[in-house]
């Protein structure tokens, strides 16, 4: 392992706000800094961050201002990303990419441009284009492309190192959970050491809901709801996942700040202007798609379970039959007349 990473020590010694390390800031930032605390920081931490990034995308070494380097510097707060990248290559975590990865990293127009330069005829989907180029390129063309490329991929050592931090990476990928490695370790110590990070996350998220109820908070967190839905997706618990997605639709249609139709029209108009999509409204199209794609797995019992899970924690203005009708409309017509159900809610406010 790397033992001489002086810039990491400098960052610790010179940064009086130690929370500003890792994935953005502790209180903000899109990569879930709550997964990482200053006490977790060590000389190998920068490697974990860089290797985690490379798990998501291939790393192309260009200059200090390219997207890869900027991401390391500004999102991951690595002060010297270019030096870090070279260090990871030197230590054997990255290796030069093979031809297949180099071609796959290119866009379809770039592949066609390359084929045109080499007088090679290619057609079909991207996978076909890559295969055709690989099969038809001369050895000299392949070597030239390999020598020019600055694309790096994880070595076996890098993959092995990455596997050592699977929990760490899972928590960072699921930053919305707001669950740290420290939380996971503590839960394992107090319960069962063999529990997976997903089982622990489920228990912690459910505990948060129970705690909100026990102290009288009339609030069902939509973020917690979304976390549970995505968690059950990964665990393959389709029915549980769908229950929380249905609950999200109920929460969203129940939003009380749409006090009148004029405000609703203004809101939807702004969304359409921003996204250029006529289907956008109060209900998120991504969740609607999940419901439509899984409509054959949704029955009235599941709809009622979703309704009760939300009603137990929040004030709901739709009746269970109205919510059931809304989901039936969605499944049957693949869209919802939002105004119809929002009017019911507004009349009861």
C-alpha positions in Angstrom: 0.0 0.0 0.0 1.0 3.6 -0.4 2.6 4.9 2.7 4.0 8.3 1.6 1.1 10.5 0.7 2.2 13.8 2.2 -0.6 15.8 0.7 -3.2 13.8 2.7 -1.4 14.7 5.9 -1.2 18.3 4.8 -4.9 18.4 4.2 -5.5 17.1 7.7 -3.0 19.4 9.3 -4.0 22.6 7.4 -7.7 22.1 7.3 -9.3 23.4 10.4 -12.7 22.3 9.1 -12.0 18.6 9.0 -15.6 17.8 8.0 -14.8 19.2 4.6 -13.2 16.0 3.4 -14.4 13.1 1.4 -17.5 13.2 -0.6 -18.2 17.0 -0.6 -19.3 18.5 2.7 -20.7 16.8 5.7 -24.0 18.8 5.5 -24.3 18.9 1.7 -22.9 17.6 -1.5 -24.2 14.9 -3.9 -22.0 12.1 -2.8 -23.2 11.6 0.7 -20.5 12.8 3.0 -22.4 11.3 6.0 -20.9 8.0 4.8 -17.5 9.3 5.8 -16.3 11.1 9.0 -12.9 12.6 9.8 -12.0 9.7 12.1 -12.3 7.3 9.1 -9.7 9.3 7.2 -6.3 7.7 6.7 -3.5 7.5 4.2 -5.3 4.9 2.1 -8.5 7.0 2.0 -7.6 8.8 -1.2 -7.0 5.5 -2.9 -10.5 4.3 -1.9 -12.1 7.4 -3.3 -10.2 7.2 -6.6 -10.8 3.5 -7.1 -14.5 4.0 -6.2 -14.7 6.7 -8.9 -13.0 4.4 -11.4 -15.6 1.7 -10.6 -18.2 4.1 -12.0 -16.2 5.2 -15.1 -13.0 4.5 -16.9 -10.2 7.0 -15.9 -8.6 9.0 -18.7 -5.5 10.9 -17.8 -5.6 14.2 -19.6 -4.8 17.4 -17.8 -5.6 18.9 -14.4 -8.8 20.6 -15.7 -10.5 17.6 -17.4 -13.8 16.2 -16.1 -12.1 13.2 -14.3 -9.6 15.4 -12.5 -12.2 18.1 -11.7 -14.5 15.4 -10.2 -11.7 14.1 -7.9 -10.8 17.6 -6.8 -14.1 19.3 -6.3 -16.5 16.5 -5.5 -14.1 14.3 -3.7 -11.9 17.0 -2.2 -8.7 15.3 -3.3 -6.3 18.3 -3.4 -3.8 16.9 -6.0 -5.8 14.6 -8.3 -3.3 14.4 -11.1 -0.5 13.3 -8.7 -2.9 10.8 -7.1 -3.8 9.3 -10.5 -0.1 8.9 -11.3 0.5 7.4 -7.9 -2.2 4.8 -8.4 -0.7 3.8 -11.7 2.7 3.5 -10.2 1.4 1.4 -7.3 -0.4 -0.9 -9.8 -4.0 -0.1 -9.1 -4.6 1.2 -12.7 -3.3 -0.3 -15.9 -3.4 0.9 -19.4 -6.7 0.0 -21.1 -7.0 -2.8 -23.7 -8.4 -2.1 -27.1 -11.9 -3.2 -26.3 -12.3 -0.8 -23.4 -10.7 2.0 -25.5 -13.3 1.5 -28.3 -16.2 1.1 -25.8 -15.2 4.4 -24.2 -15.9 6.2 -27.5 -19.3 7.5 -28.6 -21.0 6.1 -31.7 -20.1 9.2 -33.8 -16.4 8.8 -32.6 -16.4 5.1 -33.6 -17.8 6.0 -37.0 -15.2 8.7 -37.5 -12.4 6.3 -36.6 -13.8 3.7 -39.0 -13.9 6.4 -41.7 -10.3 7.3 -41.1 -9.3 3.6 -41.4 -11.5 3.0 -44.5 -13.5 0.4 -42.5 -17.2 -0.1 -43.1 -19.2 -0.6 -39.9 -22.9 -0.7 -39.1 -25.4 -1.7 -36.4 -25.5 -1.0 -32.6 -22.5 0.2 -30.6 -21.6 -3.4 -29.6 -21.6 -4.4 -33.3 -19.5 -1.3 -34.2 -16.9 -2.1 -31.6 -16.7 -5.8 -32.7 -16.4 -4.9 -36.3 -13.6 -2.4 -35.7 -11.7 -4.9 -33.5 -11.9 -7.6 -36.2 -11.0 -5.4 -39.1 -8.4 -3.0 -37.8 -4.8 -3.8 -38.8 -2.2 -4.6 -36.1 -0.5 -1.3 -36.8 -3.7 0.6 -36.4 -4.5 -1.2 -33.1 -1.0 -0.5 -31.8 -1.2 3.2 -32.7 -4.6 3.5 -30.9 -3.2 1.7 -27.9 -0.1 3.9 -27.8 -2.1 7.2 -28.2 -4.7 6.3 -25.6 -4.4 7.6 -22.0 -7.3 5.5 -20.8 -6.7 3.4 -17.7 -8.8 0.7 -16.1 -8.7 -1.1 -12.8 -6.0 -3.8 -12.5 -6.6 -7.1 -10.6 -4.9 -5.4 -7.6 -7.3 -2.5 -7.9 -10.4 -4.7 -8.1 -9.1 -6.7 -5.1 -8.6 -3.5 -3.2 -12.0 -2.3 -4.1 -13.6 -5.5 -2.8 -12.1 -4.9 0.6 -14.2 -1.8 0.9 -17.5 -3.1 -0.5 -19.5 -1.8 2.5 -17.8 1.6 2.3 -18.6 1.8 -1.4 -22.2 0.7 -1.0 -22.8 3.4 1.6 -21.2 6.0 -0.6 -23.3 5.0 -3.6 -26.4 5.2 -1.4 -25.6 8.5 0.1 -29.3 9.3 0.6 -29.4 6.6 3.3 -27.3 8.9 5.5 -25.8 5.8 7.1 -22.1 5.9 7.9 -19.6 3.1 8.1 -19.5 3.9 11.8 -23.3 3.2 12.0 -22.9 -0.1 10.3 -20.0 -1.2 12.5 -21.8 -0.2 15.6 -25.0 -2.1 14.6 -23.0 -5.2 13.8 -21.3 -5.0 17.3 -24.6 -4.7 19.1 -26.6 -7.2 17.0 -25.2 -9.8 14.6 -21.7 -9.5 13.1 -22.7 -11.5 10.0 -25.4 -9.1 8.9 -24.9 -7.6 5.4 -24.8 -3.8 4.9 -28.2 -4.0 3.2 -29.8 -5.8 6.1 -28.4 -3.3 8.5 -29.5 -0.4 6.3 -33.1 -1.8 6.2 -33.1 -2.1 10.0 -31.8 1.4 10.6 -34.2 3.0 8.1 -37.2 1.2 9.7 -35.9 2.3 13.1 -36.0 5.9 12.0 -39.6 5.6 11.0 -40.5 4.0 14.3 -38.6 6.6 16.2 -40.5 9.4 14.4 -43.8 7.8 15.5 -42.7 7.2 19.1 -41.9 10.9 19.6 -45.1 12.1 18.0 -43.7 13.4 14.7 -46.5 13.5 12.2 -44.1 13.2 9.3 -43.4 10.3 7.0 -40.1 11.2 5.3 -40.3 10.8 1.5 -36.5 10.4 1.4 -36.7 7.5 3.8 -39.5 6.0 1.7 -37.4 6.3 -1.4 -34.4 4.8 0.3 -36.4 1.8 1.4 -37.8 1.4 -2.1 -34.4 1.4 -3.7 -33.0 -0.9 -1.0 -35.7 -3.5 -1.6 -35.0 -3.2 -5.3 -31.4 -4.3 -4.7 -32.5 -7.0 -2.3 -34.9 -8.4 -4.9 -37.9 -7.8 -2.6 -40.1 -6.7 -5.4 -43.4 -6.5 -3.4 -41.8 -4.5 -0.6 -40.2 -2.2 -3.1 -43.4 -1.5 -4.9 -45.2 -0.8 -1.6 -42.8 2.1 -0.9 -43.0 3.4 -4.5 -46.8 3.5 -4.2 -46.4 5.3 -0.9 -44.2 7.9 -2.6 -47.0 8.6 -5.1 -49.4 9.1 -2.2 -47.0 11.4 -0.4 -46.4 13.5 -3.5 -50.1 13.9 -4.4 -50.7 14.8 -0.8 -48.4 17.8 -0.8 -50.2 20.6 1.0 -48.5 23.6 -0.5 -50.7 23.4 -3.6 -53.3 25.5 -2.0 -55.1 26.4 -5.2 -55.3 25.5 -8.9 -53.4 28.6 -10.0 -50.4 27.7 -7.9 -50.5 24.2 -9.3 -50.6 25.5 -12.9 -47.6 27.8 -12.2 -45.7 24.9 -10.7 -46.3 22.4 -13.5 -45.5 25.1 -16.1 -42.2 25.8 -14.5 -41.4 22.0 -14.5 -42.3 21.8 -18.2 -40.1 24.7 -19.0 -37.2 23.2 -17.1 -37.5 19.7 -18.5 -39.4 20.1 -21.7 -41.6 17.1 -20.9 -45.4 17.3 -21.0 -45.7 14.4 -18.6 -44.1 16.2 -15.7 -46.4 17.3 -12.9 -46.6 16.7 -9.2 -46.0 13.0 -9.5 -42.5 12.0 -10.5 -42.4 10.3 -13.9 -39.7 7.9 -12.8 -41.9 6.4 -10.1 -44.9 6.3 -12.5 -42.8 4.3 -14.9 -41.9 1.8 -12.1 -45.6 1.3 -11.3 -46.6 0.9 -14.9 -43.7 -1.5 -15.6 -44.7 -3.6 -12.6 -48.5 -3.3 -12.9 -49.0 -7.1 -13.0 -47.5 -7.3 -9.5 -49.8 -4.7 -8.0 -53.0 -5.8 -6.4 -55.5 -4.1 -4.1 -53.9 -5.6 -0.9 -50.6 -4.1 -1.8 -52.2 -0.7 -2.5 -53.9 -0.8 0.9 -50.6 -1.8 2.6 -49.0 1.2 1.0 -51.8 3.5 2.0 -51.8 2.4 5.6 -48.0 2.6 5.9 -48.2 6.3 4.9 -51.4 7.1 6.8 -49.8 5.7 10.0 -47.2 8.4 9.9 -48.7 11.3 8.0 -51.9 13.2 7.7 -53.5 12.0 4.4 -56.3 13.9 2.6 -57.3 11.1 0.2 -59.4 8.2 1.4 -58.1 4.6 0.8 -60.7 4.1 -2.0 -59.7 7.3 -3.7 -56.0 6.3 -3.6 -56.9 2.9 -4.9 -58.8 4.5 -7.8 -55.8 6.8 -8.6 -53.5 3.8 -8.9 -56.1 1.9 -10.9 -56.3 4.9 -13.3 -52.5 4.9 -13.6 -52.3 1.2 -14.3 -55.2 1.3 -16.8 -54.4 4.5 -18.6 -50.6 4.9 -17.9 -51.2 8.4 -16.6 -53.1 10.1 -13.7 -55.5 13.0 -13.8 -53.6 14.9 -11.1 -56.1 17.8 -11.0 -58.9 15.5 -10.1 -57.1 14.2 -7.0 -55.5 17.5 -6.1 -59.0 19.1 -6.1 -60.2 16.5 -3.7 -57.3 17.3 -1.4 -57.6 21.1 -1.8 -61.3 20.9 -0.9 -60.4 19.3 2.4 -57.6 21.6 3.5 
